Amino acid sequence: MERVTVNDIKQSNKSDIFHHIYRHKKISKQKIATDLQMSLPTVTHNLALLQKQELIRMDGKIDSAVGRKATAYTICPEAKVTIGIEVAQNYAIFSLINLYGEAMKEQRLDLAFNNGEQYARDLCTMLENFIYGSSVSEKNILEIGIAFPGLISFDGRSVIYGKILNNTGMTTDIFQKYLNVPCRFFHNASCVAIAEQWMHPEIRDAIYLTISRHVGAAIMIDKKIYTGKNGRSGTIEHSTINPNGRLCYCGKKGCIETYCSLNSLLGADNSADDFFRALRRQDAEKKIRWHRFLNYLAIAINNLHMFLDDKIIIDGQITQYMIQEDLDELNQLILINTAFPEKDNYIELGRVRTNPVSRGAGLSAIKEFLDSI
């Protein structure tokens, strides 16, 4: 039987008090003591410790039906922060995330990617300016999370498959030499799943299908990303939908990437804004193209659902344009393709519409910090 020490109890008390304040946002010492069934001296002592660590602060008074108003305590959301970065072919997006997972500041900057020293130096210079223009001190930054469209090693230190940006083998060392804060790599599709789950913690198991210029997916089981033995679970984009079909960037033909990404829908000449604007005006050619796209997407989703019988949440840039009518059509197409009768619609649109990749890249370290208290 594991022996519980006095220090364990003290740490547990401090943790319980911190998380109780975190959940309530604003609460009095007396209410904490009552809710957690702790003595007032124990609560007072731990509040002092948390204040010394600058994790909480006094924040006005709380009205009381009897007696004097009680002092209110709240979390200092900016006591610890992270910065998530989405790296794409021609831009980078920065998100400054506080302890409540809120984006305090965000910025999109034009920056052409290349797998070299100059790019790392330029990105870190932009990051330095981003931090300088914010209200936080560098000492409060837990981590810099950098998200790529590619597979990442389990330790978050290297890109093990990066065909889109041609950065296979890139390591955190190339950035770390310019940073005073630890950095870690993330897969962009996993970041979207993390951002969605943070906003909706009631969802324990789901498949997050990200459709932007490229396709990606992440599987979440019991609120954790399931990557599999080699980190390749969820890579639906390279499942074959037509073995004699379109050429994919991976070198194979007929991958789902080539039929269900926005690149496959829009082609080289269309922007998403222009395409969907024309579609909503009932442009005949766009309607045909959209229906064909939804049919391929229905096949892909049905195949995915055959192996993992869970909710599928569609995320990414496409959620800015899809409407209920599109979901209804997609559900009907899935019913045509499935081998089993479906009583319920198991697909829905994601709800994190603003910078889910960069936000998700910052949230992992926030969660780890909260769990450590």
Secondary structure as the mmCIF struct_conf table of DSSP 4:
data_model
#
loop_
_struct_conf.conf_type_id
_struct_conf.id
_struct_conf.beg_label_comp_id
_struct_conf.beg_label_asym_id
_struct_conf.beg_label_seq_id
_struct_conf.end_label_comp_id
_struct_conf.end_label_asym_id
_struct_conf.end_label_seq_id
HELX_LH_PP_P HELX_LH_PP_P1 GLU A 2 THR A 5
HELX_RH_AL_P HELX_RH_AL_P1 VAL A 6 HIS A 24
BEND BEND1 LYS A 25 LYS A 26
STRN STRN1 ILE A 27 SER A 28
HELX_RH_AL_P HELX_RH_AL_P2 LYS A 29 LEU A 36
TURN_TY1_P TURN_TY1_P1 GLN A 37 GLN A 37
HELX_RH_AL_P HELX_RH_AL_P3 LEU A 40 LYS A 52
TURN_TY1_P TURN_TY1_P2 GLN A 53 GLU A 54
BEND BEND2 LEU A 55 LEU A 55
STRN STRN2 ILE A 56 ILE A 62
BEND BEND3 ALA A 65 ARG A 68
HELX_LH_PP_P HELX_LH_PP_P2 LYS A 69 LYS A 69
STRN STRN3 ALA A 70 ILE A 75
TURN_TY1_P TURN_TY1_P3 PRO A 77 GLU A 78
BEND BEND4 ALA A 79 LYS A 80
STRN STRN4 VAL A 81 VAL A 87
BEND BEND5 GLN A 89 ASN A 90
STRN STRN5 TYR A 91 ILE A 97
TURN_TY1_P TURN_TY1_P4 LEU A 99 TYR A 100
BEND BEND6 GLY A 101 GLY A 101
STRN STRN6 ALA A 103 ASP A 110
BEND BEND7 ASN A 115 GLY A 116
HELX_RH_AL_P HELX_RH_AL_P4 GLU A 117 TYR A 132
TURN_TY1_P TURN_TY1_P5 GLY A 133 GLY A 133
BEND BEND8 SER A 134 VAL A 136
HELX_RH_3T_P HELX_RH_3T_P1 GLU A 138 ASN A 140
STRN STRN7 ILE A 141 PHE A 148
BEND BEND9 PRO A 149 GLY A 150
STRN STRN8 LEU A 151 ILE A 152
TURN_TY1_P TURN_TY1_P6 PHE A 154 ASP A 155
BEND BEND10 GLY A 156 ARG A 157
STRN STRN9 SER A 158 SER A 158
STRN STRN10 VAL A 159 TYR A 161
TURN_TY1_P TURN_TY1_P7 LYS A 163 ASN A 166
TURN_TY1_P TURN_TY1_P8 THR A 168 GLY A 169
STRN STRN11 THR A 171 THR A 171
TURN_TY1_P TURN_TY1_P9 THR A 172 THR A 172
HELX_RH_AL_P HELX_RH_AL_P5 ASP A 173 GLN A 176
TURN_TY1_P TURN_TY1_P10 LYS A 177 TYR A 178
BEND BEND11 ASN A 180 VAL A 181
STRN STRN12 CYS A 183 HIS A 187
HELX_RH_AL_P HELX_RH_AL_P6 ASN A 188 MET A 199
TURN_TY1_P TURN_TY1_P11 PRO A 201 GLU A 202
BEND BEND12 ASP A 205 ASP A 205
STRN STRN13 ALA A 206 ILE A 211
BEND BEND13 SER A 212 HIS A 214
STRN STRN14 VAL A 215 ILE A 221
TURN_TY1_P TURN_TY1_P12 ASP A 222 LYS A 223
STRN STRN15 LYS A 224 TYR A 226
TURN_TY1_P TURN_TY1_P13 LYS A 229 ASN A 230
BEND BEND14 GLY A 231 GLY A 231
TURN_TY1_P TURN_TY1_P14 SER A 233 GLY A 234
HELX_RH_3T_P HELX_RH_3T_P2 ILE A 236 HIS A 238
BEND BEND15 SER A 239 SER A 239
STRN STRN16 THR A 240 THR A 240
BEND BEND16 ILE A 241 ILE A 241
TURN_TY1_P TURN_TY1_P15 PRO A 243 ASN A 244
BEND BEND17 GLY A 245 GLY A 245
HELX_LH_PP_P HELX_LH_PP_P3 ARG A 246 ARG A 246
STRN STRN17 LEU A 247 LEU A 247
HELX_LH_PP_P HELX_LH_PP_P4 CYS A 248 CYS A 248
TURN_TY1_P TURN_TY1_P16 TYR A 249 CYS A 250
BEND BEND18 GLY A 251 GLY A 251
STRN STRN18 LYS A 253 LYS A 253
BEND BEND19 GLY A 254 GLY A 254
STRN STRN19 CYS A 255 CYS A 255
TURN_TY1_P TURN_TY1_P17 ILE A 256 ILE A 256
HELX_RH_AL_P HELX_RH_AL_P7 GLU A 257 CYS A 260
BEND BEND20 SER A 261 SER A 261
HELX_RH_AL_P HELX_RH_AL_P8 LEU A 262 LEU A 266
TURN_TY1_P TURN_TY1_P18 GLY A 267 ASP A 269
HELX_RH_AL_P HELX_RH_AL_P9 ALA A 272 ARG A 280
TURN_TY1_P TURN_TY1_P19 ARG A 281 GLN A 282
HELX_RH_AL_P HELX_RH_AL_P10 ALA A 284 PHE A 307
BEND BEND21 ASP A 310 ASP A 310
STRN STRN20 ILE A 312 ASP A 315
BEND BEND22 GLY A 316 GLY A 316
HELX_RH_3T_P HELX_RH_3T_P3 GLN A 317 GLN A 320
TURN_TY1_P TURN_TY1_P20 TYR A 321 TYR A 321
HELX_RH_AL_P HELX_RH_AL_P11 GLN A 324 ASN A 337
BEND BEND23 ALA A 339 PHE A 340
BEND BEND24 LYS A 343 ASP A 344
STRN STRN21 ILE A 347 LEU A 349
BEND BEND25 ARG A 351 ARG A 351
BEND BEND26 THR A 354 THR A 354
HELX_RH_AL_P HELX_RH_AL_P12 PRO A 356 SER A 372
#
